[in-house]
Amino acid sequence: MTQRLLTKSRFKLGLECPNKLFYTKKPEYANQKLEDPFLEALAQGGFQVEELARMNYPDGHLIEGNDWNYDLLVEQTNELLKQENVVIYEPAFKFNNLFIRVDILVKKANEIELIEVKAKSYDPLDEHLFVGKRGALVSSWKAYLFDVAFQHYVMQQANSNWIIKSYLMMANKRK
């Protein structure tokens, strides 16, 4: 029996509803949304934003392969990480039963930039972007921040000597 990993996607599902973790990937509970043309169009828009973001980091290396072949993806990533300085698109990291793929990773020696690309836009003049007036996280940003925090955690556990800085890359509404 193959090990069932907590991937970034499943982590985000669990934040929405913990019961979804039990039902994901079980054929008898197949997700009907997977064949929704509107959701497919939204996903394509997300891919386009990601491709646009990669233009800011030229000469990057794309880790390609099936998402269920976790070990191969991690192996390909680790091979590229042997370089002193490298940009990697979709690198894979595994720690215990946790697995992630990062949108963009920039490595300069042991300093790492973890860049999560989102199709969401933001207003740089909003002084309460992530933290509201009362000091709590703004609910519309929680999923994005938890997503980046999960990725940061897995990368840090997999590579404890790294200095990791995490970023959200989004469109600026004022440009």
DAWONOR-V749749 format. One record per residue. SS is DSSP state (2 for helix, 1 for strand, 0 for the rest). OMEGA is omega in degrees with one decimal (999 if undefined). D_CENTER is the distance of its C-alpha to the mean C-alpha in whole Angstrom. Layout:
ss,omega,d_center
SS,OMEGA,D_CENTER
SS,OMEGA,D_CENTER
This chain:
ss,omega,d_center
0,-179.8,27
0,180.0,23
0,177.6,21
0,-176.0,19
0,171.1,15
1,179.7,13
1,177.5,10
2,-179.9,7
2,179.7,8
2,176.0,12
2,179.7,11
2,175.8,10
2,179.7,13
2,175.9,15
2,177.8,15
2,-176.6,16
0,-178.3,19
0,179.7,19
2,-179.5,22
2,178.5,19
2,-179.9,18
2,-171.6,21
2,-177.7,22
0,176.9,19
0,175.6,20
0,-173.2,23
2,-178.8,25
2,177.0,28
2,-176.3,25
0,-179.8,23
0,-180.0,21
2,-179.3,24
2,-176.2,21
2,-179.3,20
2,179.9,23
0,-176.7,23
2,179.4,23
2,178.5,22
2,176.4,19
2,178.3,19
2,177.2,20
2,179.2,17
2,178.5,14
2,176.9,16
2,177.1,16
2,177.9,12
2,179.7,13
2,178.1,15
2,179.4,14
2,177.9,11
2,177.4,14
2,179.2,16
2,-179.6,14
2,178.8,14
0,176.0,18
0,-178.2,17
0,-176.8,17
0,178.1,19
0,176.5,20
0,179.6,17
1,179.9,16
1,173.6,14
0,-177.9,14
0,177.5,15
0,-179.1,16
0,-178.8,16
0,179.6,13
0,177.4,16
0,-172.7,17
2,-175.2,15
2,178.1,18
2,178.9,18
2,178.5,15
2,179.1,15
2,178.3,18
2,178.4,18
2,-177.7,15
2,177.8,18
2,178.5,20
2,-178.5,19
0,175.1,18
0,178.1,22
0,179.4,22
0,-179.7,23
1,-177.9,21
1,171.9,18
1,-178.6,15
1,173.6,13
1,177.9,11
0,175.8,8
0,-177.1,10
1,178.7,10
1,179.4,11
1,174.4,13
1,-174.5,15
0,-179.2,18
0,179.1,16
1,-179.0,13
1,178.4,10
1,166.8,7
1,-178.3,6
0,179.6,4
0,-179.8,6
1,175.3,9
1,175.7,10
1,-179.0,14
1,172.4,16
1,-173.1,20
0,179.3,22
0,175.5,20
1,-172.6,18
1,169.4,15
1,175.6,13
1,-175.4,9
1,177.5,8
1,-177.0,5
1,178.3,8
1,177.3,9
1,178.9,13
1,176.2,14
1,-179.1,17
1,176.9,18
0,-177.2,22
0,178.9,22
0,178.8,25
0,-177.1,24
0,177.7,25
0,-176.0,24
0,-177.1,20
0,-177.3,18
1,-177.9,21
0,-177.5,24
0,-178.9,28
0,175.4,28
0,179.2,26
0,176.2,23
1,175.4,20
0,-171.2,20
2,-178.3,19
2,179.7,17
2,-174.6,15
2,-176.8,14
2,179.8,11
2,-178.1,9
2,177.1,11
2,177.5,10
2,-179.8,7
2,179.4,7
2,177.6,10
2,178.8,9
2,-179.9,6
2,-179.3,9
2,-177.6,12
2,179.2,11
2,-178.5,11
2,178.5,14
2,-179.1,16
2,-176.5,16
0,-171.2,17
0,-179.3,19
0,-179.2,21
0,169.5,18
1,-172.3,18
1,172.4,14
1,-175.6,14
1,-177.4,11
1,166.5,11
1,175.4,10
1,-177.9,11
1,178.3,13
1,178.1,17
1,-178.3,20
0,-174.8,22
0,-179.5,25
0,999,25
